[in-house]
Amino acid sequence: MNAPTREELARSGTLEELYGKLTKVGMGAGWNKPTPSLWTSPRKTFQPTHWSYAQARGALDAAGRLINTELAERRNLILFNPAEGNTYATVRTLVAAYQMIMPGEWARVHRHTPNALRLILDAESGTYTEVDGVNIGMEPGDVLLTPNWSTHGHGNNSKSNAYWLDVLDAPLTSDNFITLARRGYFDGLTFHRVVPDFVVQGGDPRGDGEGGPGYTIRDELNQEPYLRGTVGMALAWRDTGGSQFFITHGPQPHLDARYTVFGRVVAGLEVVDAITQWDVVRRIRIWDGVQ
């Protein structure tokens, strides 16, 4: 079976037709993930893989006709590894995606816990990213870093489409937490473990430190330090994260690079300090940081 060419991808007449062609070139629409970004058990074997920029560009050109940034938010193609059971990760701790923005478009501001590295492939003067309110031009060959939790959006005031490659670290843990929170999973659960000057821990439906959502996700260890107010994924051993999380009362350097950091408390540390064992989580609301 021959893979579709750039031109064949670009001629896709419907999103369904485009999705079918993308599966043949090992790419998936980031705005239409087929499954949540997690696995029912740890996966450790990834395969050498080649993704064609020409094919991606053709698919993104089709997507430009078929879906706008209001609906997709980010018009991107995730480069998922063909490892068995994987539909999201590019490698163990990274997700890469081709992205495109059309002339006159604005991809709205949001923020997230992963750091994002962007390699600009094709763009004309007038294409830019806005990071924490500062506009940064995007020229072919440029590499831009958006630090985690920085607000950012993308604009194109040129006359041509702009294309780049995004590389994000530790997105699966964040996505897992967000998915559970939006389902109301944490509502009514307790903080079953509170250790003064160390951590408060919750997210266990059993309340005894042994509960979880019925699956595990892989570790995404990184170099983010455990400082006061750091949010980390609780583990029993390697690749056993699920729903239990903890928040540190103060710096805990012995946890660094041993437990996935996926968030920080940016306001309300006095509330964290006041939590006692068996306090109930009434509701977790997901907010992208922009009014």
C-alpha positions as CSV (number, residue, x, y, z in Angstrom):
1,M,0.0,0.0,0.0
2,N,1.5,3.3,-1.1
3,A,1.5,6.2,1.3
4,P,-0.4,9.2,0.1
5,T,1.7,12.1,-1.4
6,R,1.7,15.7,-0.2
7,E,-0.6,16.5,-3.1
8,E,-3.1,13.7,-2.3
9,L,-3.2,14.7,1.4
10,A,-3.7,18.3,0.4
11,R,-6.7,17.4,-1.8
12,S,-8.6,15.7,1.1
13,G,-12.2,16.8,0.8
14,T,-13.4,16.0,4.3
15,L,-11.9,15.6,7.8
16,E,-12.8,11.9,7.7
17,E,-10.9,11.5,4.4
18,L,-8.0,13.3,5.9
19,Y,-8.0,11.2,9.1
20,G,-7.9,8.1,7.0
21,K,-4.9,9.2,5.0
22,L,-3.1,10.4,8.1
23,T,-3.2,6.8,9.6
24,K,-1.2,5.7,6.5
25,V,1.6,8.1,7.2
26,G,1.9,7.6,11.0
27,M,0.3,10.9,12.0
28,G,-2.8,11.8,13.9
29,A,-4.8,15.0,14.2
30,G,-4.0,16.6,17.6
31,W,-7.6,18.0,17.7
32,N,-9.1,14.5,17.3
33,K,-7.2,12.1,19.5
34,P,-8.8,8.6,19.2
35,T,-8.1,7.6,22.8
36,P,-7.0,9.4,26.0
37,S,-3.3,10.1,26.1
38,L,-2.4,7.2,28.5
39,W,-2.0,3.5,28.5
40,T,-3.6,0.7,30.5
41,S,-0.1,-0.6,31.4
42,P,3.5,0.6,31.0
43,R,5.0,0.6,27.5
44,K,8.8,0.8,27.1
45,T,9.6,-0.2,23.6
46,F,9.6,2.4,20.9
47,Q,10.4,1.9,17.2
48,P,12.7,3.8,14.8
49,T,10.3,5.8,12.7
50,H,10.4,8.4,9.9
51,W,7.8,11.1,9.4
52,S,7.7,13.0,6.2
53,Y,7.5,16.8,6.4
54,A,6.2,16.9,2.8
55,Q,3.3,14.6,3.8
56,A,2.6,16.6,6.9
57,R,2.6,19.8,5.0
58,G,0.1,18.4,2.5
59,A,-2.2,17.2,5.4
60,L,-1.9,20.5,7.2
61,D,-2.9,22.4,4.0
62,A,-6.0,20.2,3.8
63,A,-6.7,20.8,7.5
64,G,-6.4,24.6,6.8
65,R,-9.4,24.3,4.4
66,L,-11.4,22.0,6.7
67,I,-10.9,23.2,10.3
68,N,-10.0,26.6,11.7
69,T,-8.1,27.6,14.9
70,E,-11.4,28.4,16.7
71,L,-12.4,24.7,16.5
72,A,-8.9,23.1,16.6
73,E,-7.2,25.7,18.8
74,R,-3.9,24.2,17.6
75,R,-3.9,22.8,14.0
76,N,-1.3,20.2,14.6
77,L,-0.4,16.7,13.6
78,I,1.0,14.5,16.4
79,L,3.9,12.2,15.4
80,F,3.0,9.1,17.4
81,N,5.3,6.2,17.6
82,P,4.0,2.9,16.2
83,A,4.8,1.0,19.4
84,E,1.9,-1.4,20.2
85,G,-0.9,0.4,22.1
86,N,0.5,3.9,21.6
87,T,-1.6,6.6,20.0
88,Y,0.2,9.7,21.3
89,A,3.8,9.6,22.5
90,T,6.6,10.2,20.0
91,V,9.2,8.8,22.4
92,R,9.2,7.9,26.1
93,T,9.1,11.4,27.5
94,L,8.4,13.6,24.4
95,V,5.6,14.4,22.1
96,A,6.4,16.0,18.7
97,A,3.9,17.6,16.3
98,Y,3.9,19.5,13.1
99,Q,1.8,22.7,13.3
100,M,0.5,25.2,10.8
101,I,-1.1,28.6,11.0
102,M,-2.6,30.5,8.1
103,P,-2.3,34.2,7.1
104,G,-4.5,36.4,9.3
105,E,-5.0,33.6,11.9
106,W,-4.5,33.8,15.6
107,A,-4.1,30.6,17.7
108,R,-5.4,31.8,21.1
109,V,-3.3,32.2,24.2
110,H,-3.1,29.2,26.6
111,R,-0.6,27.7,28.9
112,H,0.4,24.2,30.1
113,T,2.9,22.3,32.3
114,P,5.1,20.9,29.5
115,N,8.0,23.0,28.2
116,A,7.6,23.5,24.4
117,L,10.5,23.7,21.9
118,R,9.6,24.9,18.4
119,L,11.7,24.5,15.2
120,I,10.5,26.9,12.5
121,L,10.4,25.2,9.1
122,D,8.7,27.6,6.7
123,A,7.5,31.0,7.6
124,E,7.5,34.6,6.3
125,S,8.2,37.8,8.2
126,G,5.1,38.6,10.2
127,T,4.7,35.2,11.8
128,Y,5.2,35.3,15.5
129,T,4.6,33.7,18.9
130,E,3.5,35.7,21.9
131,V,5.0,34.4,25.1
132,D,4.0,36.0,28.4
133,G,2.8,39.1,26.4
134,V,6.0,39.5,24.4
135,N,6.0,39.0,20.6
136,I,8.8,36.9,19.2
137,G,9.3,36.6,15.4
138,M,9.4,33.1,13.9
139,E,11.8,32.8,10.9
140,P,12.8,29.6,9.1
141,G,15.6,27.7,11.0
142,D,14.8,29.5,14.3
143,V,14.4,27.4,17.5
144,L,12.1,28.9,20.2
145,L,11.6,27.7,23.7
146,T,8.3,28.4,25.6
147,P,8.9,27.5,29.3
148,N,6.3,25.6,31.1
149,W,3.3,27.5,32.4
150,S,4.1,30.5,30.2
151,T,1.1,31.9,28.4
152,H,1.5,31.8,24.7
153,G,-0.3,32.2,21.4
154,H,0.7,32.3,17.8
155,G,-0.2,34.8,15.0
156,N,0.5,35.1,11.3
157,N,0.4,38.6,9.7
158,S,2.2,37.4,6.6
159,K,0.8,36.3,3.3
160,S,1.8,32.6,3.5
161,N,1.1,29.7,5.7
162,A,3.7,29.1,8.5
163,Y,4.8,25.6,9.5
164,W,6.9,24.5,12.5
165,L,7.7,21.4,14.6
166,D,6.7,21.4,18.3
167,V,8.4,19.2,20.8
168,L,6.8,19.0,24.3
169,D,8.0,17.2,27.4
170,A,5.9,15.4,30.1
171,P,2.5,16.0,28.5
172,L,0.9,12.6,29.3
173,T,0.8,13.1,33.1
174,S,-0.8,16.4,32.7
175,D,-3.3,15.1,30.2
176,N,-4.2,12.2,32.5
177,F,-4.9,14.5,35.4
178,I,-6.9,16.9,33.3
179,T,-9.0,14.0,31.8
180,L,-9.7,12.6,35.3
181,A,-10.6,16.1,36.6
182,R,-13.0,16.8,33.8
183,R,-14.8,13.5,34.5
184,G,-15.2,14.6,38.1
185,Y,-13.0,11.7,39.3
186,F,-11.5,13.7,42.2
187,D,-14.7,15.3,43.4
188,G,-15.4,14.0,46.9
189,L,-12.1,12.2,47.4
190,T,-10.0,13.0,50.4
191,F,-6.4,14.0,51.2
192,H,-5.6,10.6,52.8
193,R,-2.0,11.5,53.6
194,V,-0.7,14.6,55.3
195,V,2.9,14.8,56.5
196,P,3.8,18.2,58.1
197,D,6.7,20.0,56.4
198,F,6.7,17.4,53.6
199,V,3.5,16.7,51.5
200,V,-0.2,16.5,51.3
201,Q,-1.4,13.6,49.1
202,G,-4.8,12.8,47.5
203,G,-6.5,11.3,44.5
204,D,-7.0,7.8,46.0
205,P,-10.6,6.5,45.7
206,R,-9.9,3.9,48.4
207,G,-8.4,6.3,50.8
208,D,-5.7,3.9,52.0
209,G,-2.9,4.8,49.5
210,E,-3.5,1.8,47.3
211,G,-6.3,3.0,45.1
212,G,-6.2,4.4,41.5
213,P,-8.2,4.8,38.3
214,G,-7.8,1.2,37.1
215,Y,-4.8,1.8,34.9
216,T,-1.2,3.1,35.1
217,I,0.7,5.7,33.1
218,R,4.4,5.8,32.4
219,D,6.8,8.1,34.3
220,E,7.9,11.3,32.7
221,L,10.8,12.2,34.9
222,N,12.3,15.7,34.3
223,Q,14.7,18.2,35.8
224,E,12.0,20.3,37.4
225,P,12.9,20.7,41.1
226,Y,10.6,19.9,44.0
227,L,10.1,23.3,45.6
228,R,7.4,24.6,47.8
229,G,4.0,24.1,46.1
230,T,5.3,21.6,43.5
231,V,2.7,19.1,42.3
232,G,4.0,15.5,41.6
233,M,2.6,12.1,40.6
234,A,2.6,9.6,43.5
235,L,4.1,6.2,42.6
236,A,4.4,2.7,44.1
237,W,7.4,2.0,41.8
238,R,8.4,2.8,38.2
239,D,5.6,3.5,35.8
240,T,2.8,3.1,38.3
241,G,1.2,6.6,38.3
242,G,-2.5,6.9,38.0
243,S,-4.6,9.3,40.0
244,Q,-2.7,9.9,43.2
245,F,-0.9,13.2,43.4
246,F,1.0,15.2,46.1
247,I,1.8,18.8,46.8
248,T,5.1,19.7,48.7
249,H,5.1,22.0,51.7
250,G,8.7,23.0,51.0
251,P,11.8,22.1,48.9
252,Q,12.3,18.3,48.7
253,P,15.5,17.7,46.7
254,H,15.5,14.0,47.4
255,L,12.3,13.7,45.2
256,D,14.0,15.4,42.2
257,A,14.0,13.3,39.0
258,R,12.3,10.4,40.9
259,Y,8.7,11.5,40.7
260,T,7.1,13.3,37.7
261,V,6.6,17.0,38.3
262,F,3.5,18.2,36.4
263,G,2.3,21.3,38.1
264,R,2.9,24.1,40.7
265,V,0.7,26.0,43.1
266,V,0.8,29.5,41.8
267,A,-1.6,31.0,44.3
268,G,-3.2,29.8,47.6
269,L,-0.2,28.1,49.3
270,E,-1.8,29.0,52.6
271,V,-4.7,26.7,51.7
272,V,-2.2,23.9,51.1
273,D,-0.6,24.6,54.5
274,A,-4.0,24.3,56.2
275,I,-5.0,20.9,54.7
276,T,-5.5,18.2,57.3
277,Q,-5.9,14.5,56.9
278,W,-9.3,13.5,55.4
279,D,-10.1,17.0,54.2
280,V,-12.4,16.5,51.2
281,V,-11.8,17.7,47.6
282,R,-15.1,19.3,46.6
283,R,-14.2,19.9,43.0
284,I,-11.3,20.3,40.7
285,R,-11.9,22.9,37.9
286,I,-9.7,22.9,34.8
287,W,-8.7,26.4,33.7
288,D,-6.2,27.2,30.9
289,G,-4.9,30.3,32.7
290,V,-6.6,32.9,30.4
291,Q,-9.8,34.8,31.2
